[in-house]
Amino acid sequence: MRSKSLKDYEVIIGSDVNERDGIGIEIWSKEQLLIEIFRNDKNEEYTISVFEKDLPLSLIEEAIKRFKKEIPSVFQK
């Protein structure tokens, strides 16, 4: 059985300027949100939320790598 990689999922980059004030990426499988990695500029912290149990570690590692590539590390004020 082949392990799925990030290219098998939809990756969405988006910002939230309301409650959390920041930017992040979401990993989707069809209509199911699996992972969100977020840079919270208001609190100056990074968070990861996992919405499905038993996700492959390789998928989470790829998502973190993509986040670091796409999202600037400098907090915005």
MODELLER restraints for C-alpha pairs under 7 A, 6 or more apart:
rsr = mdl.restraints
at = mdl.atoms
rsr.add(forms.Gaussian(group=physical.xy_distance, feature=features.Distance(at['CA:5:A'], at['CA:59:A']), mean=5.91, stdev=0.5))
rsr.add(forms.Gaussian(group=physical.xy_distance, feature=features.Distance(at['CA:6:A'], at['CA:59:A']), mean=6.02, stdev=0.5))
rsr.add(forms.Gaussian(group=physical.xy_distance, feature=features.Distance(at['CA:6:A'], at['CA:62:A']), mean=6.31, stdev=0.5))
rsr.add(forms.Gaussian(group=physical.xy_distance, feature=features.Distance(at['CA:6:A'], at['CA:63:A']), mean=6.92, stdev=0.5))
rsr.add(forms.Gaussian(group=physical.xy_distance, feature=features.Distance(at['CA:9:A'], at['CA:27:A']), mean=6.50, stdev=0.5))
rsr.add(forms.Gaussian(group=physical.xy_distance, feature=features.Distance(at['CA:9:A'], at['CA:28:A']), mean=5.78, stdev=0.5))
rsr.add(forms.Gaussian(group=physical.xy_distance, feature=features.Distance(at['CA:9:A'], at['CA:29:A']), mean=5.41, stdev=0.5))
rsr.add(forms.Gaussian(group=physical.xy_distance, feature=features.Distance(at['CA:10:A'], at['CA:27:A']), mean=5.81, stdev=0.5))
rsr.add(forms.Gaussian(group=physical.xy_distance, feature=features.Distance(at['CA:10:A'], at['CA:28:A']), mean=5.04, stdev=0.5))
rsr.add(forms.Gaussian(group=physical.xy_distance, feature=features.Distance(at['CA:10:A'], at['CA:29:A']), mean=6.46, stdev=0.5))
rsr.add(forms.Gaussian(group=physical.xy_distance, feature=features.Distance(at['CA:11:A'], at['CA:25:A']), mean=6.71, stdev=0.5))
rsr.add(forms.Gaussian(group=physical.xy_distance, feature=features.Distance(at['CA:11:A'], at['CA:26:A']), mean=5.69, stdev=0.5))
rsr.add(forms.Gaussian(group=physical.xy_distance, feature=features.Distance(at['CA:11:A'], at['CA:27:A']), mean=4.81, stdev=0.5))
rsr.add(forms.Gaussian(group=physical.xy_distance, feature=features.Distance(at['CA:11:A'], at['CA:28:A']), mean=6.40, stdev=0.5))
rsr.add(forms.Gaussian(group=physical.xy_distance, feature=features.Distance(at['CA:12:A'], at['CA:25:A']), mean=5.48, stdev=0.5))
rsr.add(forms.Gaussian(group=physical.xy_distance, feature=features.Distance(at['CA:12:A'], at['CA:26:A']), mean=5.11, stdev=0.5))
rsr.add(forms.Gaussian(group=physical.xy_distance, feature=features.Distance(at['CA:12:A'], at['CA:27:A']), mean=6.59, stdev=0.5))
rsr.add(forms.Gaussian(group=physical.xy_distance, feature=features.Distance(at['CA:13:A'], at['CA:24:A']), mean=5.84, stdev=0.5))
rsr.add(forms.Gaussian(group=physical.xy_distance, feature=features.Distance(at['CA:13:A'], at['CA:25:A']), mean=4.43, stdev=0.5))
rsr.add(forms.Gaussian(group=physical.xy_distance, feature=features.Distance(at['CA:13:A'], at['CA:26:A']), mean=6.49, stdev=0.5))
rsr.add(forms.Gaussian(group=physical.xy_distance, feature=features.Distance(at['CA:14:A'], at['CA:23:A']), mean=5.76, stdev=0.5))
rsr.add(forms.Gaussian(group=physical.xy_distance, feature=features.Distance(at['CA:14:A'], at['CA:24:A']), mean=5.71, stdev=0.5))
rsr.add(forms.Gaussian(group=physical.xy_distance, feature=features.Distance(at['CA:14:A'], at['CA:25:A']), mean=6.25, stdev=0.5))
rsr.add(forms.Gaussian(group=physical.xy_distance, feature=features.Distance(at['CA:15:A'], at['CA:22:A']), mean=5.67, stdev=0.5))
rsr.add(forms.Gaussian(group=physical.xy_distance, feature=features.Distance(at['CA:15:A'], at['CA:23:A']), mean=4.05, stdev=0.5))
rsr.add(forms.Gaussian(group=physical.xy_distance, feature=features.Distance(at['CA:15:A'], at['CA:24:A']), mean=6.26, stdev=0.5))
rsr.add(forms.Gaussian(group=physical.xy_distance, feature=features.Distance(at['CA:16:A'], at['CA:22:A']), mean=5.38, stdev=0.5))
rsr.add(forms.Gaussian(group=physical.xy_distance, feature=features.Distance(at['CA:16:A'], at['CA:23:A']), mean=6.07, stdev=0.5))
rsr.add(forms.Gaussian(group=physical.xy_distance, feature=features.Distance(at['CA:20:A'], at['CA:40:A']), mean=6.11, stdev=0.5))
rsr.add(forms.Gaussian(group=physical.xy_distance, feature=features.Distance(at['CA:20:A'], at['CA:42:A']), mean=6.52, stdev=0.5))
rsr.add(forms.Gaussian(group=physical.xy_distance, feature=features.Distance(at['CA:21:A'], at['CA:40:A']), mean=6.03, stdev=0.5))
rsr.add(forms.Gaussian(group=physical.xy_distance, feature=features.Distance(at['CA:21:A'], at['CA:41:A']), mean=5.74, stdev=0.5))
rsr.add(forms.Gaussian(group=physical.xy_distance, feature=features.Distance(at['CA:21:A'], at['CA:42:A']), mean=5.73, stdev=0.5))
rsr.add(forms.Gaussian(group=physical.xy_distance, feature=features.Distance(at['CA:22:A'], at['CA:39:A']), mean=5.45, stdev=0.5))
rsr.add(forms.Gaussian(group=physical.xy_distance, feature=features.Distance(at['CA:22:A'], at['CA:40:A']), mean=4.56, stdev=0.5))
rsr.add(forms.Gaussian(group=physical.xy_distance, feature=features.Distance(at['CA:22:A'], at['CA:41:A']), mean=4.96, stdev=0.5))
rsr.add(forms.Gaussian(group=physical.xy_distance, feature=features.Distance(at['CA:23:A'], at['CA:38:A']), mean=5.81, stdev=0.5))
rsr.add(forms.Gaussian(group=physical.xy_distance, feature=features.Distance(at['CA:23:A'], at['CA:39:A']), mean=5.40, stdev=0.5))
rsr.add(forms.Gaussian(group=physical.xy_distance, feature=features.Distance(at['CA:23:A'], at['CA:40:A']), mean=6.87, stdev=0.5))
rsr.add(forms.Gaussian(group=physical.xy_distance, feature=features.Distance(at['CA:24:A'], at['CA:37:A']), mean=5.44, stdev=0.5))
rsr.add(forms.Gaussian(group=physical.xy_distance, feature=features.Distance(at['CA:24:A'], at['CA:38:A']), mean=4.09, stdev=0.5))
rsr.add(forms.Gaussian(group=physical.xy_distance, feature=features.Distance(at['CA:24:A'], at['CA:39:A']), mean=5.83, stdev=0.5))
rsr.add(forms.Gaussian(group=physical.xy_distance, feature=features.Distance(at['CA:24:A'], at['CA:71:A']), mean=6.90, stdev=0.5))
rsr.add(forms.Gaussian(group=physical.xy_distance, feature=features.Distance(at['CA:25:A'], at['CA:36:A']), mean=5.75, stdev=0.5))
rsr.add(forms.Gaussian(group=physical.xy_distance, feature=features.Distance(at['CA:25:A'], at['CA:37:A']), mean=5.47, stdev=0.5))
rsr.add(forms.Gaussian(group=physical.xy_distance, feature=features.Distance(at['CA:25:A'], at['CA:38:A']), mean=6.57, stdev=0.5))
rsr.add(forms.Gaussian(group=physical.xy_distance, feature=features.Distance(at['CA:25:A'], at['CA:67:A']), mean=6.43, stdev=0.5))
rsr.add(forms.Gaussian(group=physical.xy_distance, feature=features.Distance(at['CA:26:A'], at['CA:35:A']), mean=5.68, stdev=0.5))
rsr.add(forms.Gaussian(group=physical.xy_distance, feature=features.Distance(at['CA:26:A'], at['CA:36:A']), mean=4.47, stdev=0.5))
rsr.add(forms.Gaussian(group=physical.xy_distance, feature=features.Distance(at['CA:26:A'], at['CA:37:A']), mean=6.62, stdev=0.5))
rsr.add(forms.Gaussian(group=physical.xy_distance, feature=features.Distance(at['CA:27:A'], at['CA:33:A']), mean=6.14, stdev=0.5))
rsr.add(forms.Gaussian(group=physical.xy_distance, feature=features.Distance(at['CA:27:A'], at['CA:34:A']), mean=5.59, stdev=0.5))
rsr.add(forms.Gaussian(group=physical.xy_distance, feature=features.Distance(at['CA:27:A'], at['CA:35:A']), mean=5.07, stdev=0.5))
rsr.add(forms.Gaussian(group=physical.xy_distance, feature=features.Distance(at['CA:27:A'], at['CA:36:A']), mean=6.43, stdev=0.5))
rsr.add(forms.Gaussian(group=physical.xy_distance, feature=features.Distance(at['CA:28:A'], at['CA:34:A']), mean=5.54, stdev=0.5))
rsr.add(forms.Gaussian(group=physical.xy_distance, feature=features.Distance(at['CA:33:A'], at['CA:51:A']), mean=6.50, stdev=0.5))
rsr.add(forms.Gaussian(group=physical.xy_distance, feature=features.Distance(at['CA:34:A'], at['CA:50:A']), mean=5.85, stdev=0.5))
rsr.add(forms.Gaussian(group=physical.xy_distance, feature=features.Distance(at['CA:34:A'], at['CA:51:A']), mean=4.91, stdev=0.5))
rsr.add(forms.Gaussian(group=physical.xy_distance, feature=features.Distance(at['CA:34:A'], at['CA:52:A']), mean=5.54, stdev=0.5))
rsr.add(forms.Gaussian(group=physical.xy_distance, feature=features.Distance(at['CA:35:A'], at['CA:49:A']), mean=5.69, stdev=0.5))
rsr.add(forms.Gaussian(group=physical.xy_distance, feature=features.Distance(at['CA:35:A'], at['CA:50:A']), mean=4.64, stdev=0.5))
rsr.add(forms.Gaussian(group=physical.xy_distance, feature=features.Distance(at['CA:35:A'], at['CA:51:A']), mean=6.07, stdev=0.5))
rsr.add(forms.Gaussian(group=physical.xy_distance, feature=features.Distance(at['CA:36:A'], at['CA:48:A']), mean=5.64, stdev=0.5))
rsr.add(forms.Gaussian(group=physical.xy_distance, feature=features.Distance(at['CA:36:A'], at['CA:49:A']), mean=5.12, stdev=0.5))
rsr.add(forms.Gaussian(group=physical.xy_distance, feature=features.Distance(at['CA:36:A'], at['CA:50:A']), mean=6.61, stdev=0.5))
rsr.add(forms.Gaussian(group=physical.xy_distance, feature=features.Distance(at['CA:37:A'], at['CA:47:A']), mean=5.72, stdev=0.5))
rsr.add(forms.Gaussian(group=physical.xy_distance, feature=features.Distance(at['CA:37:A'], at['CA:48:A']), mean=4.36, stdev=0.5))
rsr.add(forms.Gaussian(group=physical.xy_distance, feature=features.Distance(at['CA:37:A'], at['CA:49:A']), mean=6.43, stdev=0.5))
rsr.add(forms.Gaussian(group=physical.xy_distance, feature=features.Distance(at['CA:38:A'], at['CA:46:A']), mean=5.63, stdev=0.5))
rsr.add(forms.Gaussian(group=physical.xy_distance, feature=features.Distance(at['CA:38:A'], at['CA:47:A']), mean=5.28, stdev=0.5))
rsr.add(forms.Gaussian(group=physical.xy_distance, feature=features.Distance(at['CA:38:A'], at['CA:48:A']), mean=6.38, stdev=0.5))
rsr.add(forms.Gaussian(group=physical.xy_distance, feature=features.Distance(at['CA:39:A'], at['CA:45:A']), mean=6.08, stdev=0.5))
rsr.add(forms.Gaussian(group=physical.xy_distance, feature=features.Distance(at['CA:39:A'], at['CA:46:A']), mean=4.61, stdev=0.5))
rsr.add(forms.Gaussian(group=physical.xy_distance, feature=features.Distance(at['CA:39:A'], at['CA:47:A']), mean=6.70, stdev=0.5))
rsr.add(forms.Gaussian(group=physical.xy_distance, feature=features.Distance(at['CA:40:A'], at['CA:46:A']), mean=6.01, stdev=0.5))
rsr.add(forms.Gaussian(group=physical.xy_distance, feature=features.Distance(at['CA:41:A'], at['CA:75:A']), mean=5.17, stdev=0.5))
rsr.add(forms.Gaussian(group=physical.xy_distance, feature=features.Distance(at['CA:41:A'], at['CA:76:A']), mean=5.60, stdev=0.5))
rsr.add(forms.Gaussian(group=physical.xy_distance, feature=features.Distance(at['CA:41:A'], at['CA:77:A']), mean=6.67, stdev=0.5))
rsr.add(forms.Gaussian(group=physical.xy_distance, feature=features.Distance(at['CA:44:A'], at['CA:75:A']), mean=6.30, stdev=0.5))
